[in-house]
Amino acid sequence: MKGFINDIIQKPTVFLVLGSLAIIIGIPFTLYALTLSGGASLGAIFSIALVIISFVFIAVDRILVEKINPKIVNILELIILILLYFFVDISN
């Protein structure tokens, strides 16, 4: 377990930081949204989906960091985020 924590601290990546923030913010928001009534509680479903997707991205990210140089993984993640930003921006 100590090696895993050291790996996270010594080899951070973009998806690790953003995914961790999404999980830290998403879990309390999900709990809050579950207490709302009616259609307002549907936000919990989106929040749960965000948390689950974040866990998947972090798991894939950690596997790639073990196999590939973390600098290359960071560059690939930045390229993916930039392409995703432009795709969403163009579609709106």
Biopython code that builds the backbone (N, CA, C, O; Angstrom):
import numpy as np
from Bio.PDB.StructureBuilder import StructureBuilder

atoms = [
    (1, "MET", "N", (0.823, -1.199, 0.000)),
    (1, "MET", "CA", (0.000, 0.000, 0.000)),
    (1, "MET", "C", (0.859, 1.252, 0.000)),
    (1, "MET", "O", (0.514, 2.247, -0.637)),
    (2, "LYS", "N", (1.984, 1.204, 0.716)),
    (2, "LYS", "CA", (2.854, 2.374, 0.775)),
    (2, "LYS", "C", (3.436, 2.685, -0.595)),
    (2, "LYS", "O", (3.589, 3.852, -0.956)),
    (3, "GLY", "N", (3.765, 1.640, -1.366)),
    (3, "GLY", "CA", (4.292, 1.841, -2.705)),
    (3, "GLY", "C", (3.270, 2.474, -3.629)),
    (3, "GLY", "O", (3.620, 3.285, -4.486)),
    (4, "PHE", "N", (2.012, 2.109, -3.461)),
    (4, "PHE", "CA", (0.947, 2.670, -4.286)),
    (4, "PHE", "C", (0.767, 4.155, -4.004)),
    (4, "PHE", "O", (0.612, 4.950, -4.931)),
    (5, "ILE", "N", (0.786, 4.532, -2.729)),
    (5, "ILE", "CA", (0.634, 5.941, -2.367)),
    (5, "ILE", "C", (1.834, 6.750, -2.844)),
    (5, "ILE", "O", (1.664, 7.865, -3.339)),
    (6, "ASN", "N", (3.038, 6.212, -2.705)),
    (6, "ASN", "CA", (4.225, 6.900, -3.212)),
    (6, "ASN", "C", (4.164, 7.061, -4.718)),
    (6, "ASN", "O", (4.586, 8.090, -5.245)),
    (7, "ASP", "N", (3.643, 6.056, -5.427)),
    (7, "ASP", "CA", (3.511, 6.137, -6.873)),
    (7, "ASP", "C", (2.554, 7.255, -7.268)),
    (7, "ASP", "O", (2.795, 7.972, -8.239)),
    (8, "ILE", "N", (1.476, 7.398, -6.519)),
    (8, "ILE", "CA", (0.508, 8.458, -6.822)),
    (8, "ILE", "C", (1.122, 9.836, -6.571)),
    (8, "ILE", "O", (0.910, 10.761, -7.355)),
    (9, "ILE", "N", (1.870, 9.973, -5.498)),
    (9, "ILE", "CA", (2.467, 11.264, -5.160)),
    (9, "ILE", "C", (3.612, 11.613, -6.100)),
    (9, "ILE", "O", (3.753, 12.769, -6.500)),
    (10, "GLN", "N", (4.430, 10.630, -6.457)),
    (10, "GLN", "CA", (5.605, 10.904, -7.266)),
    (10, "GLN", "C", (5.314, 10.957, -8.766)),
    (10, "GLN", "O", (6.082, 11.558, -9.518)),
    (11, "LYS", "N", (4.218, 10.337, -9.213)),
    (11, "LYS", "CA", (3.893, 10.307, -10.638)),
    (11, "LYS", "C", (2.467, 10.789, -10.888)),
    (11, "LYS", "O", (1.634, 10.017, -11.364)),
    (12, "PRO", "N", (2.173, 12.046, -10.576)),
    (12, "PRO", "CA", (0.810, 12.533, -10.825)),
    (12, "PRO", "C", (0.592, 12.782, -12.312)),
    (12, "PRO", "O", (1.528, 13.109, -13.041)),
    (13, "THR", "N", (-0.638, 12.625, -12.746)),
    (13, "THR", "CA", (-1.006, 12.901, -14.131)),
    (13, "THR", "C", (-2.246, 13.791, -14.141)),
    (13, "THR", "O", (-2.870, 14.038, -13.110)),
    (14, "VAL", "N", (-2.578, 14.261, -15.333)),
    (14, "VAL", "CA", (-3.716, 15.166, -15.487)),
    (14, "VAL", "C", (-5.013, 14.466, -15.087)),
    (14, "VAL", "O", (-5.815, 15.019, -14.335)),
    (15, "PHE", "N", (-5.218, 13.245, -15.592)),
    (15, "PHE", "CA", (-6.452, 12.526, -15.272)),
    (15, "PHE", "C", (-6.522, 12.171, -13.796)),
    (15, "PHE", "O", (-7.611, 12.144, -13.223)),
    (16, "LEU", "N", (-5.392, 11.900, -13.173)),
    (16, "LEU", "CA", (-5.395, 11.588, -11.743)),
    (16, "LEU", "C", (-5.869, 12.791, -10.941)),
    (16, "LEU", "O", (-6.696, 12.647, -10.041)),
    (17, "VAL", "N", (-5.357, 13.969, -11.256)),
    (17, "VAL", "CA", (-5.735, 15.177, -10.522)),
    (17, "VAL", "C", (-7.197, 15.542, -10.792)),
    (17, "VAL", "O", (-7.957, 15.796, -9.857)),
    (18, "LEU", "N", (-7.589, 15.567, -12.065)),
    (18, "LEU", "CA", (-8.972, 15.928, -12.389)),
    (18, "LEU", "C", (-9.964, 14.873, -11.904)),
    (18, "LEU", "O", (-11.047, 15.208, -11.424)),
    (19, "GLY", "N", (-9.591, 13.604, -12.031)),
    (19, "GLY", "CA", (-10.466, 12.532, -11.558)),
    (19, "GLY", "C", (-10.635, 12.554, -10.055)),
    (19, "GLY", "O", (-11.731, 12.328, -9.543)),
    (20, "SER", "N", (-9.547, 12.828, -9.342)),
    (20, "SER", "CA", (-9.634, 12.913, -7.881)),
    (20, "SER", "C", (-10.527, 14.073, -7.457)),
    (20, "SER", "O", (-11.316, 13.946, -6.520)),
    (21, "LEU", "N", (-10.401, 15.200, -8.148)),
    (21, "LEU", "CA", (-11.282, 16.339, -7.846)),
    (21, "LEU", "C", (-12.742, 15.993, -8.133)),
    (21, "LEU", "O", (-13.632, 16.352, -7.362)),
    (22, "ALA", "N", (-12.982, 15.304, -9.234)),
    (22, "ALA", "CA", (-14.353, 14.920, -9.581)),
    (22, "ALA", "C", (-14.932, 13.979, -8.530)),
    (22, "ALA", "O", (-16.113, 14.077, -8.194)),
    (23, "ILE", "N", (-14.117, 13.074, -8.012)),
    (23, "ILE", "CA", (-14.595, 12.146, -6.984)),
    (23, "ILE", "C", (-14.834, 12.882, -5.665)),
    (23, "ILE", "O", (-15.848, 12.665, -5.000)),
    (24, "ILE", "N", (-13.894, 13.751, -5.291)),
    (24, "ILE", "CA", (-14.023, 14.485, -4.025)),
    (24, "ILE", "C", (-15.251, 15.395, -4.042)),
    (24, "ILE", "O", (-15.929, 15.538, -3.024)),
    (25, "ILE", "N", (-15.537, 16.002, -5.175)),
    (25, "ILE", "CA", (-16.713, 16.872, -5.280)),
    (25, "ILE", "C", (-17.979, 16.059, -5.546)),
    (25, "ILE", "O", (-19.055, 16.405, -5.060)),
    (26, "GLY", "N", (-17.849, 14.986, -6.312)),
    (26, "GLY", "CA", (-19.012, 14.216, -6.747)),
    (26, "GLY", "C", (-19.708, 13.431, -5.659)),
    (26, "GLY", "O", (-20.937, 13.362, -5.642)),
    (27, "ILE", "N", (-18.957, 12.838, -4.754)),
    (27, "ILE", "CA", (-19.579, 12.012, -3.718)),
    (27, "ILE", "C", (-20.455, 12.841, -2.771)),
    (27, "ILE", "O", (-21.596, 12.453, -2.521)),
    (28, "PRO", "N", (-19.966, 13.967, -2.236)),
    (28, "PRO", "CA", (-20.866, 14.769, -1.380)),
    (28, "PRO", "C", (-22.072, 15.329, -2.147)),
    (28, "PRO", "O", (-23.176, 15.402, -1.607)),
    (29, "PHE", "N", (-21.853, 15.724, -3.413)),
    (29, "PHE", "CA", (-22.982, 16.236, -4.193)),
    (29, "PHE", "C", (-24.012, 15.144, -4.439)),
    (29, "PHE", "O", (-25.214, 15.404, -4.406)),
    (30, "THR", "N", (-23.545, 13.917, -4.687)),
    (30, "THR", "CA", (-24.462, 12.795, -4.884)),
    (30, "THR", "C", (-25.305, 12.566, -3.635)),
    (30, "THR", "O", (-26.519, 12.386, -3.722)),
    (31, "LEU", "N", (-24.663, 12.572, -2.485)),
    (31, "LEU", "CA", (-25.399, 12.382, -1.237)),
    (31, "LEU", "C", (-26.419, 13.494, -1.023)),
    (31, "LEU", "O", (-27.531, 13.239, -0.560)),
    (32, "TYR", "N", (-26.045, 14.724, -1.360)),
    (32, "TYR", "CA", (-26.987, 15.839, -1.227)),
    (32, "TYR", "C", (-28.139, 15.690, -2.220)),
    (32, "TYR", "O", (-29.300, 15.889, -1.864)),
    (33, "ALA", "N", (-27.815, 15.340, -3.460)),
    (33, "ALA", "CA", (-28.852, 15.241, -4.490)),
    (33, "ALA", "C", (-29.835, 14.115, -4.197)),
    (33, "ALA", "O", (-31.001, 14.193, -4.584)),
    (34, "LEU", "N", (-29.377, 13.078, -3.522)),
    (34, "LEU", "CA", (-30.283, 11.982, -3.167)),
    (34, "LEU", "C", (-31.324, 12.412, -2.135)),
    (34, "LEU", "O", (-32.372, 11.776, -2.025)),
    (35, "THR", "N", (-31.061, 13.466, -1.386)),
    (35, "THR", "CA", (-32.016, 13.931, -0.388)),
    (35, "THR", "C", (-33.080, 14.846, -0.979)),
    (35, "THR", "O", (-34.065, 15.145, -0.304)),
    (36, "LEU", "N", (-32.915, 15.294, -2.207)),
    (36, "LEU", "CA", (-33.891, 16.182, -2.840)),
    (36, "LEU", "C", (-35.107, 15.382, -3.272)),
    (36, "LEU", "O", (-35.056, 14.157, -3.372)),
    (37, "SER", "N", (-36.186, 16.079, -3.524)),
    (37, "SER", "CA", (-37.421, 15.392, -3.914)),
    (37, "SER", "C", (-37.730, 15.644, -5.390)),
    (37, "SER", "O", (-37.305, 16.642, -5.972)),
    (38, "GLY", "N", (-38.464, 14.736, -5.962)),
    (38, "GLY", "CA", (-38.918, 14.893, -7.330)),
    (38, "GLY", "C", (-37.799, 14.811, -8.355)),
    (38, "GLY", "O", (-36.842, 14.051, -8.208)),
    (39, "GLY", "N", (-37.953, 15.621, -9.402)),
    (39, "GLY", "CA", (-37.000, 15.614, -10.496)),
    (39, "GLY", "C", (-35.649, 16.180, -10.128)),
    (39, "GLY", "O", (-34.668, 15.950, -10.835)),
    (40, "ALA", "N", (-35.579, 16.910, -9.045)),
    (40, "ALA", "CA", (-34.311, 17.495, -8.623)),
    (40, "ALA", "C", (-33.306, 16.425, -8.212)),
    (40, "ALA", "O", (-32.096, 16.650, -8.259)),
    (41, "SER", "N", (-33.808, 15.267, -7.813)),
    (41, "SER", "CA", (-32.887, 14.213, -7.392)),
    (41, "SER", "C", (-32.246, 13.494, -8.574)),
    (41, "SER", "O", (-31.389, 12.634, -8.371)),
    (42, "LEU", "N", (-32.636, 13.819, -9.790)),
    (42, "LEU", "CA", (-32.013, 13.207, -10.959)),
    (42, "LEU", "C", (-30.556, 13.622, -11.117)),
    (42, "LEU", "O", (-29.784, 12.943, -11.793)),
    (43, "GLY", "N", (-30.181, 14.732, -10.496)),
    (43, "GLY", "CA", (-28.782, 15.149, -10.532)),
    (43, "GLY", "C", (-27.862, 14.131, -9.893)),
    (43, "GLY", "O", (-26.677, 14.071, -10.222)),
    (44, "ALA", "N", (-28.388, 13.335, -8.990)),
    (44, "ALA", "CA", (-27.583, 12.297, -8.341)),
    (44, "ALA", "C", (-27.135, 11.245, -9.347)),
    (44, "ALA", "O", (-26.034, 10.708, -9.230)),
    (45, "ILE", "N", (-27.973, 10.947, -10.329)),
    (45, "ILE", "CA", (-27.608, 9.952, -11.339)),
    (45, "ILE", "C", (-26.423, 10.440, -12.152)),
    (45, "ILE", "O", (-25.487, 9.682, -12.407)),
    (46, "PHE", "N", (-26.459, 11.700, -12.559)),
    (46, "PHE", "CA", (-25.343, 12.248, -13.322)),
    (46, "PHE", "C", (-24.077, 12.302, -12.479)),
    (46, "PHE", "O", (-22.982, 12.048, -12.980)),
    (47, "SER", "N", (-24.223, 12.625, -11.224)),
    (47, "SER", "CA", (-23.075, 12.689, -10.327)),
    (47, "SER", "C", (-22.474, 11.308, -10.085)),
    (47, "SER", "O", (-21.253, 11.159, -10.052)),
    (48, "ILE", "N", (-23.322, 10.304, -9.916)),
    (48, "ILE", "CA", (-22.826, 8.937, -9.744)),
    (48, "ILE", "C", (-22.095, 8.487, -11.001)),
    (48, "ILE", "O", (-21.052, 7.839, -10.916)),
    (49, "ALA", "N", (-22.639, 8.828, -12.173)),
    (49, "ALA", "CA", (-21.980, 8.478, -13.433)),
    (49, "ALA", "C", (-20.610, 9.142, -13.524)),
    (49, "ALA", "O", (-19.644, 8.514, -13.956)),
    (50, "LEU", "N", (-20.522, 10.406, -13.121)),
    (50, "LEU", "CA", (-19.242, 11.109, -13.139)),
    (50, "LEU", "C", (-18.230, 10.435, -12.222)),
    (50, "LEU", "O", (-17.063, 10.296, -12.589)),
    (51, "VAL", "N", (-18.655, 10.021, -11.048)),
    (51, "VAL", "CA", (-17.754, 9.364, -10.096)),
    (51, "VAL", "C", (-17.283, 8.014, -10.649)),
    (51, "VAL", "O", (-16.101, 7.684, -10.553)),
    (52, "ILE", "N", (-18.196, 7.242, -11.221)),
    (52, "ILE", "CA", (-17.817, 5.938, -11.776)),
    (52, "ILE", "C", (-16.859, 6.097, -12.955)),
    (52, "ILE", "O", (-15.867, 5.374, -13.050)),
    (53, "ILE", "N", (-17.149, 7.035, -13.849)),
    (53, "ILE", "CA", (-16.260, 7.281, -14.989)),
    (53, "ILE", "C", (-14.897, 7.760, -14.501)),
    (53, "ILE", "O", (-13.873, 7.390, -15.075)),
    (54, "SER", "N", (-14.871, 8.567, -13.462)),
    (54, "SER", "CA", (-13.599, 9.038, -12.903)),
    (54, "SER", "C", (-12.783, 7.877, -12.350)),
    (54, "SER", "O", (-11.568, 7.827, -12.545)),
    (55, "PHE", "N", (-13.438, 6.939, -11.658)),
    (55, "PHE", "CA", (-12.730, 5.763, -11.151)),
    (55, "PHE", "C", (-12.126, 4.952, -12.301)),
    (55, "PHE", "O", (-10.995, 4.476, -12.205)),
    (56, "VAL", "N", (-12.890, 4.799, -13.388)),
    (56, "VAL", "CA", (-12.388, 4.034, -14.540)),
    (56, "VAL", "C", (-11.183, 4.741, -15.164)),
    (56, "VAL", "O", (-10.171, 4.103, -15.454)),
    (57, "PHE", "N", (-11.290, 6.057, -15.370)),
    (57, "PHE", "CA", (-10.171, 6.802, -15.958)),
    (57, "PHE", "C", (-8.930, 6.751, -15.076)),
    (57, "PHE", "O", (-7.815, 6.630, -15.582)),
    (58, "ILE", "N", (-9.114, 6.840, -13.774)),
    (58, "ILE", "CA", (-7.963, 6.778, -12.868)),
    (58, "ILE", "C", (-7.323, 5.392, -12.918)),
    (58, "ILE", "O", (-6.097, 5.277, -12.901)),
    (59, "ALA", "N", (-8.136, 4.346, -12.978)),
    (59, "ALA", "CA", (-7.590, 2.986, -13.046)),
    (59, "ALA", "C", (-6.795, 2.782, -14.331)),
    (59, "ALA", "O", (-5.695, 2.231, -14.297)),
    (60, "VAL", "N", (-7.341, 3.221, -15.463)),
    (60, "VAL", "CA", (-6.627, 3.098, -16.739)),
    (60, "VAL", "C", (-5.366, 3.956, -16.719)),
    (60, "VAL", "O", (-4.322, 3.549, -17.229)),
    (61, "ASP", "N", (-5.468, 5.129, -16.137)),
    (61, "ASP", "CA", (-4.328, 6.032, -16.031)),
    (61, "ASP", "C", (-3.190, 5.400, -15.241)),
    (61, "ASP", "O", (-2.036, 5.457, -15.663)),
    (62, "ARG", "N", (-3.503, 4.806, -14.112)),
    (62, "ARG", "CA", (-2.469, 4.174, -13.279)),
    (62, "ARG", "C", (-1.839, 2.976, -13.989)),
    (62, "ARG", "O", (-0.642, 2.732, -13.834)),
    (63, "ILE", "N", (-2.623, 2.229, -14.761)),
    (63, "ILE", "CA", (-2.064, 1.110, -15.525)),
    (63, "ILE", "C", (-1.108, 1.634, -16.584)),
    (63, "ILE", "O", (-0.024, 1.080, -16.770)),
    (64, "LEU", "N", (-1.500, 2.701, -17.282)),
    (64, "LEU", "CA", (-0.630, 3.273, -18.314)),
    (64, "LEU", "C", (0.645, 3.856, -17.718)),
    (64, "LEU", "O", (1.712, 3.752, -18.323)),
    (65, "VAL", "N", (0.550, 4.466, -16.544)),
    (65, "VAL", "CA", (1.743, 5.030, -15.903)),
    (65, "VAL", "C", (2.732, 3.926, -15.536)),
    (65, "VAL", "O", (3.944, 4.133, -15.600)),
    (66, "GLU", "N", (2.222, 2.757, -15.151)),
    (66, "GLU", "CA", (3.109, 1.631, -14.836)),
    (66, "GLU", "C", (3.826, 1.119, -16.071)),
    (66, "GLU", "O", (4.981, 0.702, -15.987)),
    (67, "LYS", "N", (3.147, 1.143, -17.233)),
    (67, "LYS", "CA", (3.699, 0.563, -18.453)),
    (67, "LYS", "C", (4.485, 1.569, -19.298)),
    (67, "LYS", "O", (5.448, 1.199, -19.970)),
    (68, "ILE", "N", (4.072, 2.842, -19.261)),
    (68, "ILE", "CA", (4.655, 3.878, -20.123)),
    (68, "ILE", "C", (5.219, 4.981, -19.237)),
    (68, "ILE", "O", (4.839, 5.118, -18.074)),
    (69, "ASN", "N", (6.121, 5.758, -19.799)),
    (69, "ASN", "CA", (6.696, 6.906, -19.109)),
    (69, "ASN", "C", (5.583, 7.908, -18.744)),
    (69, "ASN", "O", (4.767, 8.245, -19.601)),
    (70, "PRO", "N", (5.537, 8.384, -17.506)),
    (70, "PRO", "CA", (4.473, 9.316, -17.095)),
    (70, "PRO", "C", (4.423, 10.611, -17.914)),
    (70, "PRO", "O", (3.352, 11.194, -18.079)),
    (71, "LYS", "N", (5.570, 11.064, -18.427)),
    (71, "LYS", "CA", (5.555, 12.278, -19.254)),
    (71, "LYS", "C", (4.766, 12.048, -20.537)),
    (71, "LYS", "O", (4.017, 12.922, -20.972)),
    (72, "ILE", "N", (4.929, 10.887, -21.138)),
    (72, "ILE", "CA", (4.194, 10.567, -22.357)),
    (72, "ILE", "C", (2.703, 10.444, -22.061)),
    (72, "ILE", "O", (1.872, 10.899, -22.846)),
    (73, "VAL", "N", (2.367, 9.832, -20.933)),
    (73, "VAL", "CA", (0.964, 9.696, -20.541)),
    (73, "VAL", "C", (0.347, 11.073, -20.326)),
    (73, "VAL", "O", (-0.789, 11.303, -20.742)),
    (74, "ASN", "N", (1.064, 11.995, -19.687)),
    (74, "ASN", "CA", (0.552, 13.353, -19.480)),
    (74, "ASN", "C", (0.308, 14.063, -20.800)),
    (74, "ASN", "O", (-0.711, 14.735, -20.965)),
    (75, "ILE", "N", (1.233, 13.923, -21.742)),
    (75, "ILE", "CA", (1.067, 14.560, -23.053)),
    (75, "ILE", "C", (-0.155, 13.990, -23.768)),
    (75, "ILE", "O", (-0.943, 14.743, -24.341)),
    (76, "LEU", "N", (-0.318, 12.671, -23.738)),
    (76, "LEU", "CA", (-1.483, 12.055, -24.371)),
    (76, "LEU", "C", (-2.783, 12.501, -23.711)),
    (76, "LEU", "O", (-3.777, 12.741, -24.396)),
    (77, "GLU", "N", (-2.781, 12.612, -22.399)),
    (77, "GLU", "CA", (-3.988, 13.060, -21.700)),
    (77, "GLU", "C", (-4.321, 14.505, -22.032)),
    (77, "GLU", "O", (-5.491, 14.848, -22.203)),
    (78, "LEU", "N", (-3.318, 15.346, -22.124)),
    (78, "LEU", "CA", (-3.563, 16.744, -22.513)),
    (78, "LEU", "C", (-4.121, 16.829, -23.926)),
    (78, "LEU", "O", (-5.029, 17.620, -24.183)),
    (79, "ILE", "N", (-3.593, 16.031, -24.843)),
    (79, "ILE", "CA", (-4.103, 16.016, -26.214)),
    (79, "ILE", "C", (-5.560, 15.563, -26.234)),
    (79, "ILE", "O", (-6.386, 16.151, -26.932)),
    (80, "ILE", "N", (-5.874, 14.523, -25.472)),
    (80, "ILE", "CA", (-7.260, 14.038, -25.391)),
    (80, "ILE", "C", (-8.181, 15.125, -24.846)),
    (80, "ILE", "O", (-9.272, 15.335, -25.376)),
    (81, "LEU", "N", (-7.751, 15.817, -23.790)),
    (81, "LEU", "CA", (-8.585, 16.876, -23.214)),
    (81, "LEU", "C", (-8.774, 18.042, -24.174)),
    (81, "LEU", "O", (-9.869, 18.597, -24.260)),
    (82, "ILE", "N", (-7.728, 18.421, -24.893)),
    (82, "ILE", "CA", (-7.843, 19.519, -25.864)),
    (82, "ILE", "C", (-8.785, 19.131, -26.997)),
    (82, "ILE", "O", (-9.631, 19.930, -27.398)),
    (83, "LEU", "N", (-8.649, 17.911, -27.516)),
    (83, "LEU", "CA", (-9.550, 17.450, -28.579)),
    (83, "LEU", "C", (-10.993, 17.377, -28.081)),
    (83, "LEU", "O", (-11.917, 17.742, -28.808)),
    (84, "LEU", "N", (-11.189, 16.914, -26.865)),
    (84, "LEU", "CA", (-12.529, 16.851, -26.292)),
    (84, "LEU", "C", (-13.116, 18.250, -26.132)),
    (84, "LEU", "O", (-14.297, 18.467, -26.404)),
    (85, "TYR", "N", (-12.296, 19.188, -25.692)),
    (85, "TYR", "CA", (-12.758, 20.577, -25.552)),
    (85, "TYR", "C", (-13.215, 21.141, -26.889)),
    (85, "TYR", "O", (-14.288, 21.738, -26.976)),
    (86, "PHE", "N", (-12.394, 20.954, -27.950)),
    (86, "PHE", "CA", (-12.762, 21.471, -29.259)),
    (86, "PHE", "C", (-13.982, 20.765, -29.828)),
    (86, "PHE", "O", (-14.800, 21.392, -30.500)),
    (87, "PHE", "N", (-14.115, 19.463, -29.568)),
    (87, "PHE", "CA", (-15.294, 18.735, -30.048)),
    (87, "PHE", "C", (-16.556, 19.268, -29.391)),
    (87, "PHE", "O", (-17.561, 19.482, -30.069)),
    (88, "VAL", "N", (-16.520, 19.482, -28.092)),
    (88, "VAL", "CA", (-17.695, 20.004, -27.385)),
    (88, "VAL", "C", (-17.958, 21.449, -27.800)),
    (88, "VAL", "O", (-19.113, 21.849, -27.944)),
    (89, "ASP", "N", (-16.898, 22.238, -27.994)),
    (89, "ASP", "CA", (-17.051, 23.637, -28.375)),
    (89, "ASP", "C", (-17.658, 23.755, -29.773)),
    (89, "ASP", "O", (-18.509, 24.615, -30.003)),
    (90, "ILE", "N", (-17.238, 22.917, -30.694)),
    (90, "ILE", "CA", (-17.749, 22.982, -32.059)),
    (90, "ILE", "C", (-19.193, 22.499, -32.114)),
    (90, "ILE", "O", (-19.999, 23.037, -32.874)),
    (91, "SER", "N", (-19.528, 21.484, -31.310)),
    (91, "SER", "CA", (-20.888, 20.941, -31.344)),
    (91, "SER", "C", (-21.906, 21.924, -30.760)),
    (91, "SER", "O", (-23.099, 21.807, -31.040)),
    (92, "ASN", "N", (-21.459, 22.882, -29.959)),
    (92, "ASN", "CA", (-22.372, 23.892, -29.414)),
    (92, "ASN", "C", (-22.359, 25.070, -30.334)),
    (92, "ASN", "O", (-23.053, 26.056, -30.085)),
]
sb = StructureBuilder()
sb.init_structure("model")
sb.init_model(0)
sb.init_chain("A")
sb.init_seg("    ")
for serial, (resi, resn, name, xyz) in enumerate(atoms, 1):
    if name == "N":
        sb.init_residue(resn, " ", resi, " ")
    sb.init_atom(name, np.array(xyz, "f"), 0.0, 1.0, " ", f" {name:<3s}", serial, name[0])
structure = sb.get_structure()
